[in-house]
């Protein structure tokens, strides 16, 4: 693994995570994180769409006129989202129904458009594909982290498997929208503190 690949992965997954560092893609982060399975599927879908969208945009970047660049990017993203949506409806109809319109809303996810515009337009297809995987993985990890706490406290289960027993009193707040807001706020607060400490350490060094 060369230095650039390592840097891309580190930034996308951790140091420049789109959810808690850039506050992007939070609509789905709030909407589908009441269950870990939903979050996993949404995360995998976004990894697929982001990676292949960036790859395609990078391949076509020298042939796309500047005045229609954004429209072309949207069309590319929409094409991959449709593939994901059709696959879910055909293979996992119950999950597709549970996710509802949020799969289709991947098209408007700021993470994908942002990475296509800021990274794929200026880098080779291979690095763009890696960046897409890294950005999508960072997003998926945050979704699963939030969903882990919400499902555990809200249902007493993990991936639908009861782990706290029948005597567990569910935290109704956790499976409601405010629970998602609280969890996301806590994740952002913790990450900001971690990175501010890292920055202070660099200054002192």
N, C-alpha and C positions, 0 to 999 in steps of 0.2 A: 504493500500500500504506500503510494507516494505521499508527499507532504500536502499537496493540494487536495487529494481525495480525503485524507484524514481531516484537514481543515473544514472541508465541505460537510462531512458527517458530523463533526463536533459542533459546528455552528448550527446546522439544521436541527439536530436532536437536542442539543443542550444550551449552548451559549446564546444563540439567537432564536430560540424557540418561538414560533409565530404566535402561539397562544399566550404565554405568560410574559414574553418580552416585547412583542409587538401588538398584543391584544387584538389579534385577527382570528377569524373563524370561530368566534365565541357563540354564535347563534346555535350551531349544531352542538357545540360543547355543552350548552345549557339544555338543549332539547332532548338529546338521546342518551344522556348519561345516567338515567335511572336504573338501567340494566347493563351489565358488563357485556353480554352477548351483542346487544344493539351497538354498543360503543366499539366493540371489536370489528364488527362488520362495517360500520361507518368509517373507522380508521383504515381498514384494508382497502375500502373503496376509494378513499381519498389518496392513499399511497399510490394506487394504480393510476388514478386520473392525473395526479400531479406529475408522476414520473414520466408517463407517456405523453402528456401534454407538453412538458418541457422538452422532451426528446424531439417531438414533432416540430415545435416552434423553433428549436435550435437548427434543425435540418433545413427549415424553410426561411430562416431569418434573412438570408441574402437575396431571396427572391420575392419577399413580401414588401409591397410598396408601403411607405411610412404612413400615408394618409388613411390606409385601411387596416393597419397593423392590429389595432385593438379588436376590430370586428373579426379578423381572421383568427386571432387567439381565442375569442369567445366561441367561434364555430368549432375550433379544434377541441376545446374543453368540453363543449356540449356533446360532441360526438362520442367522447370517451365516457361521459356520464350516462349517456343513453345505453352504451354497452353494459355498464355496471347495473343500471336499472333493469334492463331486459334479463340479464343473468340472474339477478335476485328474484325477479318475478317468476322465472322459469324453474329455478333450483330451490329457492327458499321463500315460498310465497308468504308464509307466516311472518318471517322477519321483514320482508318487503312491506307487508301491511303495517307492521309495528313501526317501522321507520317513516311510513307515510310520505309526505312531500319532501322530507329532508334530504333524500338521495338526489332528487332533482335539483334541489337548491345548492348542491355542490358546485353547479355551474357558476353561481354568484359568490362562491367562497373567495374571499380576498387573498387567501394564502396562495391559491393556484395562480390567479391573475398576477399577483405581485411577483411570484417567482418567475413566471414566464417573461414578464416585462423587465425585471431587474437582473435576472441571471441568465435565462436561456437565450435572450437576445444578444448576449455578449460572450457566450462560452460555447465550447464544442458540444456536440450531441452526447458524448459519453459523460462528461462532467455535468451536463444539464440533467441527464437521467439520474445520476447519483444524487444530485441536489434535490430532485423531486422525491426520491426515496427517503432521503434524510429529513426533508421538511414534513413529508407525510407521516413518517415514523414519529417525529417529535410531537406532532398533533395527536396521533393515535395513543401515545404514551400518556399524555395529559388526560385524554378522554377516559382511558382505562383507570387511571389513578382516581379521578373524580367518581367514576362509576363504581369502583371498588368500595369506597366509603359509603356512597349513597345506597347501593344495593345491600351491603352488609347491615347497615343500620336501619334501612327502610324495610327490608324484607327478611333479614337474617340469613341471606343466602349469597353464594358466589357462583356465577354462571348458572343460576337456577337451582343449585344444590344447597339445601338447608344445612348450614354449619353451626347455627346458634341454638338449635333445638326448638321445640314447639312452645316452650315457656317464654321465649324471647318476646318482649313487647316492642313492636315496630315503632320506629320514629317516623310518624306520618310526614313530618316536615321534610325529611330527606327525599321522599319520592315526589314531592311537590316542587314547582319551579323555584321557590325561595331557597330550597336546599341546594339547588345547582348554583345559584348566585353566591351563597355563602361559601361553598366549596371552592368555586373558582376564585373568589376573593382571597381565600386563605392560601391557595396555590400561588397566586400572584404576589401576595404579601411575603410569603416565605422565599420565593425566588428572588424578589427584589432585595431582600435582606442578604441572601447568599451572595448575589453578584456585587452588592455594594461592599461587602466584606472582602471579596476577591479584589475589587478595584483599589480598596484602601491598602491591601497587602502589596499590590504592585507598586503603588506610589511610595510606600515605605521602603520597598526593596530598591 
